[in-house]
């Protein structure tokens, strides 16, 4: 705007100079003598004086360019420049502040998302720990119940073994083995052997070992074969009396 105003002022100034009227030509100094017209009556007229040439018109003054700005204009231009710089600086500052606020908002959003994920992970961890505690507690309760059942079964078995039921069952097993025994010719009277028998539920014999015995080898082998022929062994009257490993005192006479 200042540049346009200066250009317009220059054009107006040049136009005013061009419209100004030219200065009048200088008057020539002529020496003359005053003569009375009556004395010159009848005299010969002098020849006419030549007309001095007209002065050539002066060319319009050359344009010297736009006028120099005044101090007020210079001060106004400085103010406008400072205002423009201040506006630009304020705009940059506003843009930087907006970018900083946006970055802060994004950072806060990321932190909030991380905190949310951390809370979810912590909640899942606590839930898993709680489920594990419940599983462990259930397993502990079941183990305790199994232990109680085992103790009760052992107590019941111990009580049954301390009574006549165990002796009666062992006597039944010995009677079955005696019934299945084929006495060899070398067997003498008063045979007494300790038998170690291993059985499975149902009474099937899986292993026989002859311990202390007063019979010869033929007697020992015949008694072992009799135990396998007596399988399956008779079941106990009380399931609590069942034992996989039996110790039977075999006295066939």
URUR-V357226 format. One record per residue. N is the residue number from 1. RES is the residue in three letters. OMEGA is omega in whole degrees, 0 to 359 (999 if undefined). Layout:
n=N res=RES omega=OMEGA
n=N res=RES omega=OMEGA
//
This chain:
n=1 res=UNK omega=177
n=2 res=UNK omega=180
n=3 res=UNK omega=178
n=4 res=UNK omega=179
n=5 res=UNK omega=179
n=6 res=UNK omega=179
n=7 res=UNK omega=179
n=8 res=UNK omega=178
n=9 res=UNK omega=179
n=10 res=UNK omega=180
n=11 res=UNK omega=179
n=12 res=UNK omega=180
n=13 res=UNK omega=179
n=14 res=UNK omega=180
n=15 res=UNK omega=178
n=16 res=UNK omega=177
n=17 res=UNK omega=182
n=18 res=UNK omega=180
n=19 res=UNK omega=182
n=20 res=UNK omega=182
n=21 res=UNK omega=181
n=22 res=UNK omega=179
n=23 res=UNK omega=179
n=24 res=UNK omega=181
n=25 res=UNK omega=180
n=26 res=UNK omega=181
n=27 res=UNK omega=180
n=28 res=UNK omega=177
n=29 res=UNK omega=182
n=30 res=UNK omega=176
n=31 res=UNK omega=181
n=32 res=UNK omega=179
n=33 res=UNK omega=181
n=34 res=UNK omega=181
n=35 res=UNK omega=178
n=36 res=UNK omega=182
n=37 res=UNK omega=182
n=38 res=UNK omega=179
n=39 res=UNK omega=181
n=40 res=UNK omega=180
n=41 res=UNK omega=177
n=42 res=UNK omega=178
n=43 res=UNK omega=182
n=44 res=UNK omega=179
n=45 res=UNK omega=177
n=46 res=UNK omega=179
n=47 res=UNK omega=180
n=48 res=UNK omega=179
n=49 res=UNK omega=179
n=50 res=UNK omega=178
n=51 res=UNK omega=180
n=52 res=UNK omega=180
n=53 res=UNK omega=178
n=54 res=UNK omega=180
n=55 res=UNK omega=179
n=56 res=UNK omega=180
n=57 res=UNK omega=179
n=58 res=UNK omega=178
n=59 res=UNK omega=178
n=60 res=UNK omega=181
n=61 res=UNK omega=179
n=62 res=UNK omega=179
n=63 res=UNK omega=182
n=64 res=UNK omega=178
n=65 res=UNK omega=182
n=66 res=UNK omega=180
n=67 res=UNK omega=177
n=68 res=UNK omega=180
n=69 res=UNK omega=179
n=70 res=UNK omega=177
n=71 res=UNK omega=178
n=72 res=UNK omega=178
n=73 res=UNK omega=178
n=74 res=UNK omega=179
n=75 res=UNK omega=179
n=76 res=UNK omega=178
n=77 res=UNK omega=178
n=78 res=UNK omega=178
n=79 res=UNK omega=180
n=80 res=UNK omega=178
n=81 res=UNK omega=179
n=82 res=UNK omega=179
n=83 res=UNK omega=178
n=84 res=UNK omega=178
n=85 res=UNK omega=179
n=86 res=UNK omega=179
n=87 res=UNK omega=178
n=88 res=UNK omega=178
n=89 res=UNK omega=178
n=90 res=UNK omega=178
n=91 res=UNK omega=177
n=92 res=UNK omega=180
n=93 res=UNK omega=179
n=94 res=UNK omega=179
n=95 res=UNK omega=178
n=96 res=UNK omega=179
n=97 res=UNK omega=179
n=98 res=UNK omega=178
n=99 res=UNK omega=178
n=100 res=UNK omega=179
n=101 res=UNK omega=179
n=102 res=UNK omega=178
n=103 res=UNK omega=178
n=104 res=UNK omega=179
n=105 res=UNK omega=178
n=106 res=UNK omega=178
n=107 res=UNK omega=178
n=108 res=UNK omega=179
n=109 res=UNK omega=178
n=110 res=UNK omega=179
n=111 res=UNK omega=178
n=112 res=UNK omega=179
n=113 res=UNK omega=178
n=114 res=UNK omega=178
n=115 res=UNK omega=178
n=116 res=UNK omega=179
n=117 res=UNK omega=178
n=118 res=UNK omega=178
n=119 res=UNK omega=179
n=120 res=UNK omega=179
n=121 res=UNK omega=179
n=122 res=UNK omega=178
n=123 res=UNK omega=178
n=124 res=UNK omega=179
n=125 res=UNK omega=179
n=126 res=UNK omega=179
n=127 res=UNK omega=178
n=128 res=UNK omega=178
n=129 res=UNK omega=179
n=130 res=UNK omega=177
n=131 res=UNK omega=179
n=132 res=UNK omega=177
n=133 res=UNK omega=178
n=134 res=UNK omega=178
n=135 res=UNK omega=179
n=136 res=UNK omega=179
n=137 res=UNK omega=178
n=138 res=UNK omega=178
n=139 res=UNK omega=178
n=140 res=UNK omega=179
n=141 res=UNK omega=179
n=142 res=UNK omega=178
n=143 res=UNK omega=179
n=144 res=UNK omega=178
n=145 res=UNK omega=178
n=146 res=UNK omega=179
n=147 res=UNK omega=178
n=148 res=UNK omega=178
n=149 res=UNK omega=179
n=150 res=UNK omega=179
n=151 res=UNK omega=179
n=152 res=UNK omega=179
n=153 res=UNK omega=178
n=154 res=UNK omega=178
n=155 res=UNK omega=179
n=156 res=UNK omega=179
n=157 res=UNK omega=178
n=158 res=UNK omega=178
n=159 res=UNK omega=180
n=160 res=UNK omega=181
n=161 res=UNK omega=179
n=162 res=UNK omega=180
n=163 res=UNK omega=182
n=164 res=UNK omega=184
n=165 res=UNK omega=181
n=166 res=UNK omega=180
n=167 res=UNK omega=178
n=168 res=UNK omega=180
n=169 res=UNK omega=179
n=170 res=UNK omega=178
n=171 res=UNK omega=176
n=172 res=UNK omega=180
n=173 res=UNK omega=180
n=174 res=UNK omega=179
n=175 res=UNK omega=179
n=176 res=UNK omega=180
n=177 res=UNK omega=179
n=178 res=UNK omega=179
n=179 res=UNK omega=180
n=180 res=UNK omega=185
n=181 res=UNK omega=175
n=182 res=UNK omega=185
n=183 res=UNK omega=176
n=184 res=UNK omega=182
n=185 res=UNK omega=183
n=186 res=UNK omega=182
n=187 res=UNK omega=177
n=188 res=UNK omega=182
n=189 res=UNK omega=180
n=190 res=UNK omega=179
n=191 res=UNK omega=178
n=192 res=UNK omega=182
n=193 res=UNK omega=176
n=194 res=UNK omega=182
n=195 res=UNK omega=175
n=196 res=UNK omega=187
n=197 res=UNK omega=175
n=198 res=UNK omega=181
n=199 res=UNK omega=176
n=200 res=UNK omega=177
n=201 res=UNK omega=186
n=202 res=UNK omega=174
n=203 res=UNK omega=181
n=204 res=UNK omega=182
n=205 res=UNK omega=179
n=206 res=UNK omega=181
n=207 res=UNK omega=178
n=208 res=UNK omega=176
n=209 res=UNK omega=180
n=210 res=UNK omega=178
n=211 res=UNK omega=180
n=212 res=UNK omega=184
n=213 res=UNK omega=180
n=214 res=UNK omega=177
n=215 res=UNK omega=179
n=216 res=UNK omega=184
n=217 res=UNK omega=180
n=218 res=UNK omega=178
n=219 res=UNK omega=181
n=220 res=UNK omega=180
n=221 res=UNK omega=180
n=222 res=UNK omega=178
n=223 res=UNK omega=178
n=224 res=UNK omega=178
n=225 res=UNK omega=179
n=226 res=UNK omega=178
n=227 res=UNK omega=179
n=228 res=UNK omega=179
n=229 res=UNK omega=180
n=230 res=UNK omega=179
n=231 res=UNK omega=0
n=232 res=UNK omega=181
n=233 res=UNK omega=180
n=234 res=UNK omega=181
n=235 res=UNK omega=178
n=236 res=UNK omega=178
n=237 res=UNK omega=177
n=238 res=UNK omega=180
n=239 res=UNK omega=180
n=240 res=UNK omega=181
n=241 res=UNK omega=184
n=242 res=UNK omega=178
n=243 res=UNK omega=181
n=244 res=UNK omega=183
n=245 res=UNK omega=183
n=246 res=UNK omega=175
n=247 res=UNK omega=188
n=248 res=UNK omega=177
n=249 res=UNK omega=187
n=250 res=UNK omega=179
n=251 res=UNK omega=185
n=252 res=UNK omega=182
n=253 res=UNK omega=999
//
